[in-house]
Every structure is written in C-alpha cells, then in structure tokens.
Amino acid sequence: MPKMKTKSAAKKRFKITATGKVVAAAAGKRHGMIKRTNKFIRDARGTMVLADADGKKVVKNYLPNGL
C-alpha cells in the first residue's frame, strides 16, 4: 500500500513542535472585530496549541508524514 499523502491545506495551517504538539493560528479574526475586546484581539494575534485530542486527529488524518 502506498504512503498517505500530506494534505496541502493542513501543511500550511498547522506546525508540529519538537515535543509533538500541534500549533495553529488563533481563530476568530476574519471579520466583526469592532465588537471584540482589545484583549481578545491582542491574544488572537499569536498562535495557540491545539488540545491533545484535536492534535492527534490532525497528525493522523492530515499530516501522516509529519513536517
């Protein structure tokens, strides 16, 4: 059976750290920022670590060969 291909969309959105955690950009920044608090906007600038269950799903289904 051939190797599973890595999904290109996931390759651009997620990054695997050295410890095996999955990092992604914070959500909720596309529109409607006028009603958000300044703290939310500041915090959403950076990245966030996905929960363990979500990270495992991403790695298993979308990034089988790692990156």
N, CA, C and O atoms as a Tripos MOL2 file, in Angstrom:
@<TRIPOS>MOLECULE
protein
  268   267    67     0     0
PROTEIN
NO_CHARGES

@<TRIPOS>ATOM
      1 N           0.8400   -1.1800    0.0000 N.3       1 MET1
      2 CA          0.0000    0.0000    0.0000 C.3       1 MET1
      3 C           0.8920    1.2520    0.0000 C.2       1 MET1
      4 O           1.8500    1.3270    0.7690 O.2       1 MET1
      5 N           0.5770    2.2410   -0.8650 N.am      2 PRO2
      6 CA          1.4230    3.4340   -0.9290 C.3       2 PRO2
      7 C           1.2560    4.3180    0.3040 C.2       2 PRO2
      8 O           0.2940    4.1970    1.0620 O.2       2 PRO2
      9 N           2.2280    5.2110    0.4730 N.am      3 LYS3
     10 CA          2.1710    6.1470    1.5950 C.3       3 LYS3
     11 C           0.9900    7.0960    1.4310 C.2       3 LYS3
     12 O           0.5960    7.4370    0.3160 O.2       3 LYS3
     13 N           0.4350    7.5120    2.5610 N.am      4 MET4
     14 CA         -0.6230    8.5180    2.5330 C.3       4 MET4
     15 C          -0.0100    9.8740    2.2140 C.2       4 MET4
     16 O           1.0670   10.2040    2.7090 O.2       4 MET4
     17 N          -0.6910   10.6560    1.3920 N.am      5 LYS5
     18 CA         -0.1830   11.9850    1.0780 C.3       5 LYS5
     19 C          -0.5310   12.9610    2.1980 C.2       5 LYS5
     20 O          -1.5650   12.8280    2.8530 O.2       5 LYS5
     21 N           0.3420   13.9370    2.4080 N.am      6 THR6
     22 CA          0.0690   15.0190    3.3470 C.3       6 THR6
     23 C          -0.8840   15.9940    2.6770 C.2       6 THR6
     24 O          -0.7040   16.3310    1.5060 O.2       6 THR6
     25 N          -1.8980   16.4520    3.4060 N.am      7 LYS7
     26 CA         -2.8500   17.4220    2.8560 C.3       7 LYS7
     27 C          -2.1870   18.7980    2.8060 C.2       7 LYS7
     28 O          -1.6750   19.2900    3.8110 O.2       7 LYS7
     29 N          -2.2040   19.4080    1.6260 N.am      8 SER8
     30 CA         -1.5250   20.6910    1.4360 C.3       8 SER8
     31 C          -2.1210   21.7890    2.3050 C.2       8 SER8
     32 O          -1.3910   22.6360    2.8200 O.2       8 SER8
     33 N          -3.4410   21.7840    2.4730 N.am      9 ALA9
     34 CA         -4.0880   22.8200    3.2870 C.3       9 ALA9
     35 C          -3.6280   22.7200    4.7350 C.2       9 ALA9
     36 O          -3.3850   23.7400    5.3800 O.2       9 ALA9
     37 N          -3.5070   21.5040    5.2480 N.am     10 ALA10
     38 CA         -3.0720   21.3090    6.6350 C.3      10 ALA10
     39 C          -1.6060   21.6760    6.7980 C.2      10 ALA10
     40 O          -1.1960   22.1860    7.8400 O.2      10 ALA10
     41 N          -0.8270   21.4140    5.7680 N.am     11 LYS11
     42 CA          0.6040   21.7310    5.8070 C.3      11 LYS11
     43 C           0.8110   23.2340    6.0120 C.2      11 LYS11
     44 O           1.7610   23.6510    6.6750 O.2      11 LYS11
     45 N          -0.0900   24.0470    5.4350 N.am     12 LYS12
     46 CA          0.0270   25.4950    5.5450 C.3      12 LYS12
     47 C          -0.5040   26.0270    6.8740 C.2      12 LYS12
     48 O          -0.0840   27.0940    7.3240 O.2      12 LYS12
     49 N          -1.4210   25.2990    7.5050 N.am     13 ARG13
     50 CA         -2.1040   25.8090    8.6920 C.3      13 ARG13
     51 C          -1.5490   25.3220   10.0200 C.2      13 ARG13
     52 O          -1.6650   26.0160   11.0300 O.2      13 ARG13
     53 N          -0.9510   24.1410   10.0330 N.am     14 PHE14
     54 CA         -0.5030   23.5360   11.2850 C.3      14 PHE14
     55 C           0.9940   23.2920   11.2680 C.2      14 PHE14
     56 O           1.6020   23.1060   10.2140 O.2      14 PHE14
     57 N           1.5810   23.2960   12.4740 N.am     15 LYS15
     58 CA          3.0040   23.0290   12.6180 C.3      15 LYS15
     59 C           3.1720   22.1100   13.8180 C.2      15 LYS15
     60 O           2.5200   22.3030   14.8430 O.2      15 LYS15
     61 N           4.0350   21.1200   13.7010 N.am     16 ILE16
     62 CA          4.2820   20.1940   14.7980 C.3      16 ILE16
     63 C           5.5520   20.6350   15.5200 C.2      16 ILE16
     64 O           6.5940   20.8210   14.8930 O.2      16 ILE16
     65 N           5.4610   20.8030   16.8450 N.am     17 THR17
     66 CA          6.6090   21.2360   17.6310 C.3      17 THR17
     67 C           7.5400   20.0550   17.8860 C.2      17 THR17
     68 O           7.2160   18.9150   17.5520 O.2      17 THR17
     69 N           8.6820   20.3320   18.4720 N.am     18 ALA18
     70 CA          9.6610   19.2800   18.7630 C.3      18 ALA18
     71 C           9.1210   18.2740   19.7690 C.2      18 ALA18
     72 O           9.5140   17.1080   19.7550 O.2      18 ALA18
     73 N           8.2190   18.7200   20.6430 N.am     19 THR19
     74 CA          7.6480   17.8100   21.6420 C.3      19 THR19
     75 C           6.4330   17.0620   21.1150 C.2      19 THR19
     76 O           5.8610   16.2360   21.8260 O.2      19 THR19
     77 N           6.0280   17.3400   19.8670 N.am     20 GLY20
     78 CA          4.9150   16.6160   19.2600 C.3      20 GLY20
     79 C           3.5740   17.3110   19.3580 C.2      20 GLY20
     80 O           2.5620   16.7580   18.9300 O.2      20 GLY20
     81 N           3.5460   18.5120   19.9120 N.am     21 LYS21
     82 CA          2.2860   19.2510   19.9920 C.3      21 LYS21
     83 C           2.0130   19.9340   18.6590 C.2      21 LYS21
     84 O           2.9320   20.1740   17.8760 O.2      21 LYS21
     85 N           0.7420   20.2450   18.4070 N.am     22 VAL22
     86 CA          0.3500   20.8810   17.1560 C.3      22 VAL22
     87 C          -0.0120   22.3360   17.4370 C.2      22 VAL22
     88 O          -0.8130   22.6270   18.3260 O.2      22 VAL22
     89 N           0.5890   23.2470   16.6700 N.am     23 VAL23
     90 CA          0.3790   24.6800   16.8410 C.3      23 VAL23
     91 C          -0.3820   25.2130   15.6380 C.2      23 VAL23
     92 O          -0.1200   24.8140   14.5040 O.2      23 VAL23
     93 N          -1.3370   26.1280   15.8910 N.am     24 ALA24
     94 CA         -2.1180   26.7360   14.8220 C.3      24 ALA24
     95 C          -2.3730   28.1950   15.1670 C.2      24 ALA24
     96 O          -2.1980   28.6140   16.3120 O.2      24 ALA24
     97 N          -2.7870   28.9620   14.1670 N.am     25 ALA25
     98 CA         -3.1320   30.3630   14.4050 C.3      25 ALA25
     99 C          -4.4540   30.4280   15.1560 C.2      25 ALA25
    100 O          -5.3040   29.5490   15.0100 O.2      25 ALA25
    101 N          -4.6210   31.4680   15.9560 N.am     26 ALA26
    102 CA         -5.8560   31.6420   16.7170 C.3      26 ALA26
    103 C          -7.0140   31.9390   15.7690 C.2      26 ALA26
    104 O          -6.8310   32.5820   14.7350 O.2      26 ALA26
    105 N          -8.2020   31.4700   16.1270 N.am     27 ALA27
    106 CA         -9.3890   31.6380   15.2840 C.3      27 ALA27
    107 C         -10.1450   32.9080   15.6550 C.2      27 ALA27
    108 O          -9.8940   33.5090   16.7000 O.2      27 ALA27
    109 N         -11.0700   33.3110   14.7900 N.am     28 GLY28
    110 CA        -11.9860   34.4020   15.1030 C.3      28 GLY28
    111 C         -11.4950   35.7800   14.7290 C.2      28 GLY28
    112 O         -11.8920   36.7590   15.3620 O.2      28 GLY28
    113 N         -10.6320   35.8960   13.7070 N.am     29 LYS29
    114 CA        -10.0640   37.1990   13.3710 C.3      29 LYS29
    115 C         -10.4270   37.6820   11.9720 C.2      29 LYS29
    116 O          -9.8520   38.6650   11.5020 O.2      29 LYS29
    117 N         -11.3460   37.0340   11.3050 N.am     30 ARG30
    118 CA        -11.6070   37.3820    9.9060 C.3      30 ARG30
    119 C         -12.4880   38.6180    9.7430 C.2      30 ARG30
    120 O         -12.2510   39.4400    8.8570 O.2      30 ARG30
    121 N         -13.4900   38.7490   10.5860 N.am     31 HIS31
    122 CA        -14.3810   39.9050   10.4830 C.3      31 HIS31
    123 C         -15.0710   40.1060   11.8210 C.2      31 HIS31
    124 O         -14.9690   39.2650   12.7140 O.2      31 HIS31
    125 N         -15.7870   41.2440   11.9590 N.am     32 GLY32
    126 CA        -16.5150   41.5210   13.1890 C.3      32 GLY32
    127 C         -15.6260   41.9180   14.3440 C.2      32 GLY32
    128 O         -15.9690   41.6720   15.5000 O.2      32 GLY32
    129 N         -14.4820   42.5320   14.0550 N.am     33 MET33
    130 CA        -13.5410   42.8750   15.1130 C.3      33 MET33
    131 C         -14.0180   44.0710   15.9420 C.2      33 MET33
    132 O         -13.5050   44.3030   17.0370 O.2      33 MET33
    133 N         -14.9820   44.8240   15.4390 N.am     34 ILE34
    134 CA        -15.4450   46.0120   16.1550 C.3      34 ILE34
    135 C         -16.0870   45.6350   17.4830 C.2      34 ILE34
    136 O         -16.0090   46.3960   18.4470 O.2      34 ILE34
    137 N         -16.7190   44.4710   17.5400 N.am     35 LYS35
    138 CA        -17.3810   44.0720   18.7890 C.3      35 LYS35
    139 C         -16.4920   43.2340   19.7010 C.2      35 LYS35
    140 O         -16.9260   42.8370   20.7820 O.2      35 LYS35
    141 N         -15.2760   42.9630   19.2930 N.am     36 ARG36
    142 CA        -14.3480   42.1830   20.1170 C.3      36 ARG36
    143 C         -13.6320   43.1000   21.1050 C.2      36 ARG36
    144 O         -13.4750   44.2950   20.8540 O.2      36 ARG36
    145 N         -13.2070   42.5380   22.2110 N.am     37 THR37
    146 CA        -12.4450   43.3330   23.1730 C.3      37 THR37
    147 C         -11.0050   43.4560   22.6900 C.2      37 THR37
    148 O         -10.5300   42.6480   21.8910 O.2      37 THR37
    149 N         -10.3250   44.4730   23.1870 N.am     38 ASN38
    150 CA         -8.9250   44.6650   22.8120 C.3      38 ASN38
    151 C          -8.0750   43.4940   23.2700 C.2      38 ASN38
    152 O          -7.1210   43.1200   22.5880 O.2      38 ASN38
    153 N          -8.4050   42.9130   24.4090 N.am     39 LYS39
    154 CA         -7.6640   41.7580   24.9120 C.3      39 LYS39
    155 C          -7.8110   40.5770   23.9510 C.2      39 LYS39
    156 O          -6.8370   39.8780   23.6720 O.2      39 LYS39
    157 N          -9.0220   40.3550   23.4480 N.am     40 PHE40
    158 CA         -9.2410   39.2620   22.5030 C.3      40 PHE40
    159 C          -8.4060   39.4660   21.2430 C.2      40 PHE40
    160 O          -7.7710   38.5330   20.7520 O.2      40 PHE40
    161 N          -8.4120   40.6910   20.7250 N.am     41 ILE41
    162 CA         -7.6680   40.9920   19.5010 C.3      41 ILE41
    163 C          -6.1710   40.7800   19.7210 C.2      41 ILE41
    164 O          -5.4900   40.2170   18.8630 O.2      41 ILE41
    165 N          -5.6580   41.2310   20.8670 N.am     42 ARG42
    166 CA         -4.2380   41.0340   21.1810 C.3      42 ARG42
    167 C          -3.8960   39.5600   21.2740 C.2      42 ARG42
    168 O          -2.9100   39.1070   20.6920 O.2      42 ARG42
    169 N          -4.7110   38.8110   22.0070 N.am     43 ASP43
    170 CA         -4.4370   37.3880   22.2120 C.3      43 ASP43
    171 C          -4.5540   36.5920   20.9130 C.2      43 ASP43
    172 O          -3.8600   35.5920   20.7320 O.2      43 ASP43
    173 N          -5.4250   37.0320   20.0140 N.am     44 ALA44
    174 CA         -5.6460   36.3000   18.7700 C.3      44 ALA44
    175 C          -4.5460   36.5480   17.7460 C.2      44 ALA44
    176 O          -4.5140   35.8870   16.7080 O.2      44 ALA44
    177 N          -3.6480   37.4840   18.0170 N.am     45 ARG45
    178 CA         -2.5510   37.7620   17.0940 C.3      45 ARG45
    179 C          -1.6080   36.5820   16.9470 C.2      45 ARG45
    180 O          -1.1230   36.2950   15.8520 O.2      45 ARG45
    181 N          -1.3570   35.9160   18.0290 N.am     46 GLY46
    182 CA         -0.3520   34.8630   18.0230 C.3      46 GLY46
    183 C          -0.9050   33.5000   17.6330 C.2      46 GLY46
    184 O          -1.9090   33.3900   16.9290 O.2      46 GLY46
    185 N          -0.2250   32.4720   18.1080 N.am     47 THR47
    186 CA         -0.6390   31.1050   17.8160 C.3      47 THR47
    187 C          -1.1200   30.4420   19.0940 C.2      47 THR47
    188 O          -0.9200   30.9620   20.1920 O.2      47 THR47
    189 N          -1.7570   29.2870   18.9370 N.am     48 MET48
    190 CA         -2.2260   28.5320   20.0890 C.3      48 MET48
    191 C          -1.9100   27.0590   19.8930 C.2      48 MET48
    192 O          -1.7830   26.5890   18.7630 O.2      48 MET48
    193 N          -1.7850   26.3440   20.9820 N.am     49 VAL49
    194 CA         -1.5290   24.9080   20.9210 C.3      49 VAL49
    195 C          -2.8720   24.1980   20.9250 C.2      49 VAL49
    196 O          -3.7170   24.4770   21.7760 O.2      49 VAL49
    197 N          -3.0800   23.2860   19.9870 N.am     50 LEU50
    198 CA         -4.3250   22.5300   19.9330 C.3      50 LEU50
    199 C          -4.4150   21.5660   21.1060 C.2      50 LEU50
    200 O          -3.3990   21.1280   21.6470 O.2      50 LEU50
    201 N          -5.6370   21.2430   21.4900 N.am     51 ALA51
    202 CA         -5.8570   20.2420   22.5320 C.3      51 ALA51
    203 C          -5.2920   18.9090   22.0440 C.2      51 ALA51
    204 O          -5.2030   18.6700   20.8400 O.2      51 ALA51
    205 N          -4.9140   18.0480   22.9800 N.am     52 ASP52
    206 CA         -4.2760   16.7800   22.6210 C.3      52 ASP52
    207 C          -5.1240   15.9580   21.6530 C.2      52 ASP52
    208 O          -4.6000   15.4190   20.6790 O.2      52 ASP52
    209 N          -6.4260   15.8580   21.9110 N.am     53 ALA53
    210 CA         -7.3000   15.0500   21.0580 C.3      53 ALA53
    211 C          -7.3490   15.6140   19.6400 C.2      53 ALA53
    212 O          -7.2810   14.8620   18.6690 O.2      53 ALA53
    213 N          -7.4660   16.9380   19.5210 N.am     54 ASP54
    214 CA         -7.5120   17.5650   18.2010 C.3      54 ASP54
    215 C          -6.1740   17.4380   17.4900 C.2      54 ASP54
    216 O          -6.1270   17.2020   16.2820 O.2      54 ASP54
    217 N          -5.0920   17.5940   18.2350 N.am     55 GLY55
    218 CA         -3.7600   17.4730   17.6460 C.3      55 GLY55
    219 C          -3.5110   16.0910   17.0820 C.2      55 GLY55
    220 O          -2.9310   15.9520   16.0040 O.2      55 GLY55
    221 N          -3.9450   15.0640   17.8020 N.am     56 LYS56
    222 CA         -3.7660   13.6910   17.3190 C.3      56 LYS56
    223 C          -4.5540   13.4510   16.0420 C.2      56 LYS56
    224 O          -4.0800   12.7600   15.1400 O.2      56 LYS56
    225 N          -5.7710   14.0230   15.9560 N.am     57 LYS57
    226 CA         -6.5840   13.8750   14.7460 C.3      57 LYS57
    227 C          -5.8970   14.5320   13.5520 C.2      57 LYS57
    228 O          -5.8600   13.9700   12.4570 O.2      57 LYS57
    229 N          -5.3580   15.7210   13.7740 N.am     58 VAL58
    230 CA         -4.6870   16.4480   12.6900 C.3      58 VAL58
    231 C          -3.4980   15.6490   12.1850 C.2      58 VAL58
    232 O          -3.3230   15.4890   10.9770 O.2      58 VAL58
    233 N          -2.6850   15.1500   13.0970 N.am     59 VAL59
    234 CA         -1.4850   14.4130   12.6950 C.3      59 VAL59
    235 C          -1.8610   13.1190   11.9830 C.2      59 VAL59
    236 O          -1.2700   12.7810   10.9570 O.2      59 VAL59
    237 N          -2.8300   12.4010   12.5140 N.am     60 LYS60
    238 CA         -3.1900   11.1010   11.9390 C.3      60 LYS60
    239 C          -3.8360   11.2390   10.5610 C.2      60 LYS60
    240 O          -3.4910   10.5020    9.6370 O.2      60 LYS60
    241 N          -4.7740   12.1830   10.4210 N.am     61 ASN61
    242 CA         -5.5500   12.2810    9.1890 C.3      61 ASN61
    243 C          -4.9490   13.1960    8.1310 C.2      61 ASN61
    244 O          -5.1160   12.9420    6.9380 O.2      61 ASN61
    245 N          -4.2550   14.2510    8.5380 N.am     62 TYR62
    246 CA         -3.8240   15.2510    7.5700 C.3      62 TYR62
    247 C          -2.3160   15.3600    7.4030 C.2      62 TYR62
    248 O          -1.8390   15.7460    6.3360 O.2      62 TYR62
    249 N          -1.5590   15.0250    8.4440 N.am     63 LEU63
    250 CA         -0.0980   15.1340    8.3690 C.3      63 LEU63
    251 C           0.5350   13.7920    8.7200 C.2      63 LEU63
    252 O           1.2680   13.7050    9.7050 O.2      63 LEU63
    253 N           0.2750   12.7530    7.9480 N.am     64 PRO64
    254 CA          0.7680   11.4250    8.3140 C.3      64 PRO64
    255 C           2.2870   11.3170    8.2920 C.2      64 PRO64
    256 O           2.8520   10.5020    9.0210 O.2      64 PRO64
    257 N           2.9500   12.1120    7.4820 N.am     65 ASN65
    258 CA          4.4050   12.0350    7.3720 C.3      65 ASN65
    259 C           5.0960   13.0870    8.2220 C.2      65 ASN65
    260 O           6.3200   13.2130    8.1820 O.2      65 ASN65
    261 N           4.3190   13.8450    8.9950 N.am     66 GLY66
    262 CA          4.8880   14.9070    9.8150 C.3      66 GLY66
    263 C           5.4030   16.0360    8.9490 C.2      66 GLY66
    264 O           5.3210   15.9690    7.7230 O.2      66 GLY66
    265 N           5.9330   17.0690    9.5740 N.am     67 LEU67
    266 CA          6.5240   18.1850    8.8210 C.3      67 LEU67
    267 C           7.6460   18.7970    9.5960 C.2      67 LEU67
    268 O           8.2700   19.7500    9.1300 O.2      67 LEU67
@<TRIPOS>BOND
     1     1     2 1
     2     2     3 1
     3     3     4 2
     4     3     5 am
     5     5     6 1
     6     6     7 1
     7     7     8 2
     8     7     9 am
     9     9    10 1
    10    10    11 1
    11    11    12 2
    12    11    13 am
    13    13    14 1
    14    14    15 1
    15    15    16 2
    16    15    17 am
    17    17    18 1
    18    18    19 1
    19    19    20 2
    20    19    21 am
    21    21    22 1
    22    22    23 1
    23    23    24 2
    24    23    25 am
    25    25    26 1
    26    26    27 1
    27    27    28 2
    28    27    29 am
    29    29    30 1
    30    30    31 1
    31    31    32 2
    32    31    33 am
    33    33    34 1
    34    34    35 1
    35    35    36 2
    36    35    37 am
    37    37    38 1
    38    38    39 1
    39    39    40 2
    40    39    41 am
    41    41    42 1
    42    42    43 1
    43    43    44 2
    44    43    45 am
    45    45    46 1
    46    46    47 1
    47    47    48 2
    48    47    49 am
    49    49    50 1
    50    50    51 1
    51    51    52 2
    52    51    53 am
    53    53    54 1
    54    54    55 1
    55    55    56 2
    56    55    57 am
    57    57    58 1
    58    58    59 1
    59    59    60 2
    60    59    61 am
    61    61    62 1
    62    62    63 1
    63    63    64 2
    64    63    65 am
    65    65    66 1
    66    66    67 1
    67    67    68 2
    68    67    69 am
    69    69    70 1
    70    70    71 1
    71    71    72 2
    72    71    73 am
    73    73    74 1
    74    74    75 1
    75    75    76 2
    76    75    77 am
    77    77    78 1
    78    78    79 1
    79    79    80 2
    80    79    81 am
    81    81    82 1
    82    82    83 1
    83    83    84 2
    84    83    85 am
    85    85    86 1
    86    86    87 1
    87    87    88 2
    88    87    89 am
    89    89    90 1
    90    90    91 1
    91    91    92 2
    92    91    93 am
    93    93    94 1
    94    94    95 1
    95    95    96 2
    96    95    97 am
    97    97    98 1
    98    98    99 1
    99    99   100 2
   100    99   101 am
   101   101   102 1
   102   102   103 1
   103   103   104 2
   104   103   105 am
   105   105   106 1
   106   106   107 1
   107   107   108 2
   108   107   109 am
   109   109   110 1
   110   110   111 1
   111   111   112 2
   112   111   113 am
   113   113   114 1
   114   114   115 1
   115   115   116 2
   116   115   117 am
   117   117   118 1
   118   118   119 1
   119   119   120 2
   120   119   121 am
   121   121   122 1
   122   122   123 1
   123   123   124 2
   124   123   125 am
   125   125   126 1
   126   126   127 1
   127   127   128 2
   128   127   129 am
   129   129   130 1
   130   130   131 1
   131   131   132 2
   132   131   133 am
   133   133   134 1
   134   134   135 1
   135   135   136 2
   136   135   137 am
   137   137   138 1
   138   138   139 1
   139   139   140 2
   140   139   141 am
   141   141   142 1
   142   142   143 1
   143   143   144 2
   144   143   145 am
   145   145   146 1
   146   146   147 1
   147   147   148 2
   148   147   149 am
   149   149   150 1
   150   150   151 1
   151   151   152 2
   152   151   153 am
   153   153   154 1
   154   154   155 1
   155   155   156 2
   156   155   157 am
   157   157   158 1
   158   158   159 1
   159   159   160 2
   160   159   161 am
   161   161   162 1
   162   162   163 1
   163   163   164 2
   164   163   165 am
   165   165   166 1
   166   166   167 1
   167   167   168 2
   168   167   169 am
   169   169   170 1
   170   170   171 1
   171   171   172 2
   172   171   173 am
   173   173   174 1
   174   174   175 1
   175   175   176 2
   176   175   177 am
   177   177   178 1
   178   178   179 1
   179   179   180 2
   180   179   181 am
   181   181   182 1
   182   182   183 1
   183   183   184 2
   184   183   185 am
   185   185   186 1
   186   186   187 1
   187   187   188 2
   188   187   189 am
   189   189   190 1
   190   190   191 1
   191   191   192 2
   192   191   193 am
   193   193   194 1
   194   194   195 1
   195   195   196 2
   196   195   197 am
   197   197   198 1
   198   198   199 1
   199   199   200 2
   200   199   201 am
   201   201   202 1
   202   202   203 1
   203   203   204 2
   204   203   205 am
   205   205   206 1
   206   206   207 1
   207   207   208 2
   208   207   209 am
   209   209   210 1
   210   210   211 1
   211   211   212 2
   212   211   213 am
   213   213   214 1
   214   214   215 1
   215   215   216 2
   216   215   217 am
   217   217   218 1
   218   218   219 1
   219   219   220 2
   220   219   221 am
   221   221   222 1
   222   222   223 1
   223   223   224 2
   224   223   225 am
   225   225   226 1
   226   226   227 1
   227   227   228 2
   228   227   229 am
   229   229   230 1
   230   230   231 1
   231   231   232 2
   232   231   233 am
   233   233   234 1
   234   234   235 1
   235   235   236 2
   236   235   237 am
   237   237   238 1
   238   238   239 1
   239   239   240 2
   240   239   241 am
   241   241   242 1
   242   242   243 1
   243   243   244 2
   244   243   245 am
   245   245   246 1
   246   246   247 1
   247   247   248 2
   248   247   249 am
   249   249   250 1
   250   250   251 1
   251   251   252 2
   252   251   253 am
   253   253   254 1
   254   254   255 1
   255   255   256 2
   256   255   257 am
   257   257   258 1
   258   258   259 1
   259   259   260 2
   260   259   261 am
   261   261   262 1
   262   262   263 1
   263   263   264 2
   264   263   265 am
   265   265   266 1
   266   266   267 1
   267   267   268 2
@<TRIPOS>SUBSTRUCTURE
     1 MET1         2 RESIDUE 1 A MET
     2 PRO2         6 RESIDUE 1 A PRO
     3 LYS3        10 RESIDUE 1 A LYS
     4 MET4        14 RESIDUE 1 A MET
     5 LYS5        18 RESIDUE 1 A LYS
     6 THR6        22 RESIDUE 1 A THR
     7 LYS7        26 RESIDUE 1 A LYS
     8 SER8        30 RESIDUE 1 A SER
     9 ALA9        34 RESIDUE 1 A ALA
    10 ALA10       38 RESIDUE 1 A ALA
    11 LYS11       42 RESIDUE 1 A LYS
    12 LYS12       46 RESIDUE 1 A LYS
    13 ARG13       50 RESIDUE 1 A ARG
    14 PHE14       54 RESIDUE 1 A PHE
    15 LYS15       58 RESIDUE 1 A LYS
    16 ILE16       62 RESIDUE 1 A ILE
    17 THR17       66 RESIDUE 1 A THR
    18 ALA18       70 RESIDUE 1 A ALA
    19 THR19       74 RESIDUE 1 A THR
    20 GLY20       78 RESIDUE 1 A GLY
    21 LYS21       82 RESIDUE 1 A LYS
    22 VAL22       86 RESIDUE 1 A VAL
    23 VAL23       90 RESIDUE 1 A VAL
    24 ALA24       94 RESIDUE 1 A ALA
    25 ALA25       98 RESIDUE 1 A ALA
    26 ALA26      102 RESIDUE 1 A ALA
    27 ALA27      106 RESIDUE 1 A ALA
    28 GLY28      110 RESIDUE 1 A GLY
    29 LYS29      114 RESIDUE 1 A LYS
    30 ARG30      118 RESIDUE 1 A ARG
    31 HIS31      122 RESIDUE 1 A HIS
    32 GLY32      126 RESIDUE 1 A GLY
    33 MET33      130 RESIDUE 1 A MET
    34 ILE34      134 RESIDUE 1 A ILE
    35 LYS35      138 RESIDUE 1 A LYS
    36 ARG36      142 RESIDUE 1 A ARG
    37 THR37      146 RESIDUE 1 A THR
    38 ASN38      150 RESIDUE 1 A ASN
    39 LYS39      154 RESIDUE 1 A LYS
    40 PHE40      158 RESIDUE 1 A PHE
    41 ILE41      162 RESIDUE 1 A ILE
    42 ARG42      166 RESIDUE 1 A ARG
    43 ASP43      170 RESIDUE 1 A ASP
    44 ALA44      174 RESIDUE 1 A ALA
    45 ARG45      178 RESIDUE 1 A ARG
    46 GLY46      182 RESIDUE 1 A GLY
    47 THR47      186 RESIDUE 1 A THR
    48 MET48      190 RESIDUE 1 A MET
    49 VAL49      194 RESIDUE 1 A VAL
    50 LEU50      198 RESIDUE 1 A LEU
    51 ALA51      202 RESIDUE 1 A ALA
    52 ASP52      206 RESIDUE 1 A ASP
    53 ALA53      210 RESIDUE 1 A ALA
    54 ASP54      214 RESIDUE 1 A ASP
    55 GLY55      218 RESIDUE 1 A GLY
    56 LYS56      222 RESIDUE 1 A LYS
    57 LYS57      226 RESIDUE 1 A LYS
    58 VAL58      230 RESIDUE 1 A VAL
    59 VAL59      234 RESIDUE 1 A VAL
    60 LYS60      238 RESIDUE 1 A LYS
    61 ASN61      242 RESIDUE 1 A ASN
    62 TYR62      246 RESIDUE 1 A TYR
    63 LEU63      250 RESIDUE 1 A LEU
    64 PRO64      254 RESIDUE 1 A PRO
    65 ASN65      258 RESIDUE 1 A ASN
    66 GLY66      262 RESIDUE 1 A GLY
    67 LEU67      266 RESIDUE 1 A LEU
